[in-house]
């Protein structure tokens, strides 16, 4: 009976053991499933982490490359920054110097402005002066041309007059009279032997004829002036009188006698002047008889009217 009692107990213990083992199995199975799930989840996470790690490695490599480039750029920009800082310091110092010297610059600017205004004023005055000089130069050139024309006309008139006088006196000897042009004037030199006896103031008939022919050549010339000059040698006069004390008186009286003949011949008294030089304007030294004969002469000096020239030369 005890044997039969043991069997159920054994079965009971066996069943209990089975029940306990099944629970463990179930627990283990559940734990396995759970572990497998966790493993799969962990594997997925690992794959994701591996993928992310690859991306991170790629990013890391790129970052390293970028970092290297940025390092180079940083070194370049650092050097540039140093240069810019240096330039800034120089500009800042220059700016401060400018600020410190601004007062002087303003004064210099004021002085330069005043100088510029003075130069402009001087330039304007110079321009006006230049314009005035240009006008004046044109006026002077016109006057010069007018003068040249008038002088040319005068020279021609003097030459024509000289030829007219020479033609009027062709009948007289060369040692009795000469006709020359000098300094724009016609000089008619008449020797004493043609006109006067020694010490006389009366013109000989031969001399009267010569003077009448000369008057005929001159009477129609209204634009001339005539000077009659008497000349003597240095021999004192032999007979003095109340009207004639010396050679000076003699020369004047001879010039007056010749002037009367010319005016009677038609020359206007307003155009003629009588004067005496006495012995004070000799042609040659009074040392020989020949020289003294040369000095005893009468010179008739015919001068063109220069009023036209003076009008041109007038300053307005």
C-alpha positions as CSV (number, residue, x, y, z in Angstrom):
1,X,0.0,0.0,0.0
2,X,2.9,2.2,0.8
3,X,4.1,1.3,-2.7
4,X,0.8,2.5,-4.2
5,X,1.0,5.6,-2.2
6,X,4.5,6.4,-3.5
7,X,3.4,6.3,-7.2
8,X,0.9,9.1,-6.9
9,X,3.4,11.1,-5.0
10,X,5.9,10.4,-7.7
11,X,3.5,11.4,-10.4
12,X,2.6,14.4,-8.4
13,X,6.2,15.5,-8.0
14,X,6.8,14.7,-11.7
15,X,3.8,16.8,-12.7
16,X,5.0,19.6,-10.5
17,X,8.4,19.3,-12.1
18,X,6.9,19.5,-15.5
19,X,4.8,22.4,-14.5
20,X,7.9,24.2,-13.2
21,X,9.9,23.4,-16.3
22,X,7.2,24.6,-18.6
23,X,7.1,27.9,-16.8
24,X,10.8,28.3,-17.1
25,X,10.6,27.4,-20.8
26,X,7.9,29.9,-21.3
27,X,9.9,32.4,-19.5
28,X,13.0,31.5,-21.4
29,X,11.0,31.6,-24.6
30,X,9.5,34.9,-23.8
31,X,12.9,36.1,-22.8
32,X,14.4,34.7,-26.1
33,X,11.7,36.4,-28.1
34,X,12.3,39.6,-26.2
35,X,16.0,39.2,-26.7
36,X,15.6,38.5,-30.3
37,X,13.4,41.6,-30.7
38,X,15.9,43.6,-28.7
39,X,18.7,42.1,-30.9
40,X,16.8,43.0,-34.1
41,X,16.2,46.5,-32.7
42,X,19.8,46.7,-31.6
43,X,21.0,45.5,-35.0
44,X,18.8,48.1,-36.7
45,X,20.2,50.7,-34.4
46,X,23.7,49.4,-35.1
47,X,23.1,49.5,-38.8
48,X,21.7,53.0,-38.5
49,X,24.6,53.9,-36.2
50,X,27.1,52.4,-38.7
51,X,25.5,54.4,-41.5
52,X,25.5,57.5,-39.4
53,X,29.1,56.7,-38.5
54,X,30.0,56.5,-42.2
55,X,28.3,59.8,-42.8
56,X,30.1,61.3,-39.8
57,X,33.4,59.9,-41.0
58,X,32.7,61.5,-44.4
59,X,31.7,64.7,-42.8
60,X,34.8,64.4,-40.5
61,X,37.1,64.0,-43.5
62,X,35.4,66.9,-45.2
63,X,35.6,68.9,-42.0
64,X,39.3,68.1,-41.8
65,X,39.8,69.2,-45.4
66,X,37.7,72.3,-44.8
67,X,39.7,72.9,-41.6
68,X,43.0,72.6,-43.5
69,X,41.7,75.1,-46.1
70,X,40.3,77.3,-43.4
71,X,43.6,77.2,-41.7
72,X,45.3,78.4,-44.8
73,X,42.7,81.0,-45.3
74,X,43.0,81.9,-41.7
75,X,46.8,82.3,-42.0
76,X,46.3,84.4,-45.2
77,X,43.6,86.6,-43.6
78,X,45.7,86.8,-40.4
79,X,48.6,88.2,-42.5
80,X,46.3,90.5,-44.4
81,X,44.8,91.6,-41.1
82,X,48.2,92.4,-39.8
83,X,48.9,94.4,-43.0
84,X,45.5,96.2,-42.7
85,X,46.2,96.9,-39.0
86,X,49.6,98.4,-40.0
87,X,48.0,100.4,-42.8
88,X,45.2,101.5,-40.4
89,X,47.8,102.6,-37.8
90,X,49.6,104.6,-40.5
91,X,46.4,106.2,-41.8
92,X,45.3,106.9,-38.3
93,X,48.6,108.6,-37.6
94,X,48.4,110.6,-40.9
95,X,44.8,111.5,-40.1
96,X,45.9,112.8,-36.7
97,X,48.7,114.7,-38.3
98,X,46.2,116.2,-40.7
99,X,44.0,117.2,-37.8
100,X,46.9,118.7,-36.0
101,X,48.0,120.6,-39.1
102,X,44.4,121.5,-40.3
103,X,44.9,125.1,-39.0
104,X,48.1,125.5,-41.1
105,X,46.4,123.9,-44.1
106,X,43.5,126.4,-43.7
107,X,45.9,129.3,-43.6
108,X,47.9,128.0,-46.5
109,X,44.6,127.5,-48.4
110,X,43.6,131.1,-47.6
111,X,47.0,132.4,-48.8
112,X,46.8,130.3,-52.0
113,X,43.3,131.5,-52.6
114,X,44.5,135.1,-52.2
115,X,47.4,134.4,-54.5
116,X,45.1,132.8,-57.1
117,X,42.8,135.9,-57.0
118,X,45.8,138.1,-57.4
119,X,47.0,136.1,-60.3
120,X,43.6,136.2,-61.9
121,X,43.4,139.9,-61.4
122,X,46.9,140.3,-62.9
123,X,46.0,138.0,-65.8
124,X,42.9,140.1,-66.5
125,X,44.9,143.3,-66.4
126,X,47.6,141.7,-68.6
127,X,44.9,140.5,-71.0
128,X,43.4,144.1,-71.2
129,X,46.9,145.5,-71.7
130,X,47.6,143.0,-74.4
131,X,44.3,143.9,-76.2
132,X,45.2,147.6,-75.8
133,X,48.7,146.9,-77.1
134,X,47.3,145.0,-80.0
135,X,45.1,147.9,-80.9
136,X,47.9,150.3,-80.4
137,X,50.3,148.2,-82.5
138,X,47.8,148.1,-85.3
139,X,47.4,151.9,-85.0
140,X,51.2,152.3,-85.0
141,X,51.6,150.0,-88.0
142,X,49.0,152.1,-89.8
143,X,50.8,155.3,-88.9
144,X,54.1,153.8,-90.0
145,X,52.6,152.9,-93.4
146,X,51.1,156.4,-93.7
147,X,54.4,157.9,-92.7
148,X,56.3,155.8,-95.2
149,X,53.9,156.9,-97.9
150,X,54.1,160.5,-96.9
151,X,57.9,160.4,-96.8
152,X,58.0,158.6,-100.1
153,X,55.8,161.4,-101.5
154,X,58.0,164.0,-99.9
155,X,61.1,162.5,-101.3
156,X,59.6,162.4,-104.8
157,X,58.4,166.0,-104.4
158,X,61.9,167.1,-103.2
159,X,63.5,165.3,-106.1
160,X,61.1,166.8,-108.6
161,X,61.7,170.3,-107.1
162,X,65.5,169.8,-107.3
163,X,65.1,168.9,-111.0
164,X,62.9,171.8,-111.7
165,X,65.4,174.2,-110.0
166,X,68.3,172.6,-111.8
167,X,66.5,173.0,-115.1
168,X,65.7,176.6,-114.4
169,X,69.4,177.4,-113.7
170,X,71.0,175.4,-116.4
171,X,72.5,178.6,-118.0
172,X,74.8,179.2,-115.0
173,X,78.2,177.8,-114.4
174,X,78.7,175.1,-111.8
175,X,81.2,177.3,-109.9
176,X,78.6,180.0,-109.7
177,X,75.8,177.8,-108.2
178,X,75.1,174.3,-107.2
179,X,71.8,172.5,-106.5
180,X,71.9,169.5,-104.1
181,X,69.5,167.4,-101.9
182,X,70.5,166.8,-98.3
183,X,68.4,165.6,-95.4
184,X,65.2,165.9,-97.4
185,X,65.9,169.5,-98.3
186,X,67.0,171.2,-101.5
187,X,70.1,173.4,-101.1
188,X,70.8,176.1,-103.7
189,X,74.2,177.5,-103.1
190,X,75.0,180.8,-104.9
191,X,78.6,182.1,-105.0
192,X,79.4,185.7,-104.2
193,X,80.8,186.4,-107.7
194,X,77.4,185.6,-109.2
195,X,75.4,187.9,-106.9
196,X,77.5,190.7,-105.3
197,X,80.6,192.8,-105.7
198,X,83.0,192.7,-102.8
199,X,81.4,194.3,-99.7
200,X,78.2,195.2,-101.6
201,X,74.6,194.3,-100.7
202,X,73.2,195.1,-104.1
203,X,72.6,192.1,-106.4
204,X,74.3,192.2,-109.9
205,X,72.1,192.0,-113.0
206,X,73.5,188.5,-113.6
207,X,72.5,187.4,-110.1
208,X,69.1,189.0,-110.5
209,X,68.4,187.0,-113.6
210,X,69.4,183.8,-111.8
211,X,67.1,184.7,-108.8
212,X,64.2,185.5,-111.1
213,X,64.5,182.2,-112.8
214,X,64.6,180.5,-109.4
215,X,61.5,182.5,-108.3
216,X,59.7,181.3,-111.4
217,X,60.4,177.7,-110.5
218,X,59.3,178.2,-106.8
219,X,56.3,180.5,-106.9
220,X,53.7,177.8,-107.6
221,X,55.1,175.6,-104.8
222,X,52.7,176.3,-101.8
223,X,53.9,173.4,-99.6
224,X,57.5,174.6,-99.1
225,X,59.4,176.9,-96.7
226,X,62.4,178.9,-98.0
227,X,65.3,180.0,-95.8
228,X,67.8,182.5,-97.4
229,X,71.1,182.4,-95.5
230,X,73.9,184.9,-96.1
231,X,77.5,183.8,-95.4
232,X,80.9,185.6,-95.4
233,X,84.5,184.9,-94.9
234,X,86.4,186.1,-91.8
235,X,87.8,189.3,-93.4
236,X,86.3,192.4,-91.6
237,X,84.3,194.8,-93.7
238,X,86.3,197.8,-95.0
239,X,83.6,200.4,-94.6
240,X,81.4,200.5,-91.6
241,X,78.1,202.5,-91.4
242,X,75.2,203.0,-89.1
243,X,73.5,200.1,-90.8
244,X,76.4,197.7,-91.2
245,X,79.0,197.2,-88.5
246,X,80.4,193.7,-89.3
247,X,80.1,190.6,-91.5
248,X,77.0,189.6,-89.6
249,X,75.2,192.7,-90.8
250,X,76.6,192.2,-94.3
251,X,75.3,188.6,-94.5
252,X,71.8,189.6,-93.2
253,X,71.5,192.5,-95.6
254,X,72.6,190.4,-98.6
255,X,70.0,187.7,-97.6
256,X,67.3,190.5,-97.4
257,X,68.2,191.8,-100.9
258,X,67.9,188.3,-102.3
259,X,64.6,187.8,-100.5
260,X,63.1,190.9,-102.0
261,X,64.0,189.7,-105.5
262,X,62.4,186.3,-104.9
263,X,59.2,187.8,-103.5
264,X,59.0,190.3,-106.5
265,X,59.4,187.2,-108.7
266,X,56.2,185.7,-107.2
267,X,57.4,183.7,-104.1
268,X,55.0,184.3,-101.2
269,X,56.5,186.4,-98.3
270,X,54.9,184.0,-95.9
271,X,57.0,181.2,-97.3
272,X,60.4,182.9,-97.1
273,X,62.8,183.9,-94.2
274,X,66.0,185.9,-94.5
275,X,68.9,185.2,-92.1
276,X,72.6,185.9,-91.8
277,X,75.3,183.6,-90.5
278,X,78.2,186.0,-91.1
279,X,81.5,184.2,-90.9
280,X,80.3,181.5,-88.4
281,X,79.3,178.7,-90.7
282,X,82.3,178.3,-93.1
283,X,82.5,175.6,-95.7
284,X,86.3,175.5,-95.4
285,X,88.9,177.0,-93.0
286,X,89.5,180.7,-93.9
287,X,93.2,180.1,-94.5
288,X,93.5,180.5,-98.2
289,X,91.9,182.8,-100.8
290,X,90.2,179.8,-102.5
291,X,88.6,178.7,-99.2
292,X,87.5,182.3,-98.4
293,X,85.8,182.5,-101.9
294,X,83.9,179.3,-101.1
295,X,82.7,180.7,-97.8
296,X,81.4,183.9,-99.4
297,X,78.1,182.5,-100.5
298,X,74.3,182.6,-100.2
299,X,72.4,179.4,-99.5
300,X,68.7,179.1,-100.3
301,X,67.4,176.1,-98.3
302,X,64.0,174.8,-99.5
303,X,62.2,172.6,-97.0
304,X,58.9,170.6,-97.7
305,X,56.0,171.4,-95.5
306,X,56.0,168.7,-92.8
307,X,52.5,169.5,-91.3
308,X,51.1,166.3,-92.8
309,X,53.9,164.3,-91.0
310,X,53.2,166.1,-87.7
311,X,49.5,165.3,-88.0
312,X,50.3,161.6,-88.4
313,X,52.6,161.7,-85.5
314,X,50.1,163.4,-83.1
315,X,49.2,161.2,-80.1
316,X,45.5,161.0,-79.6
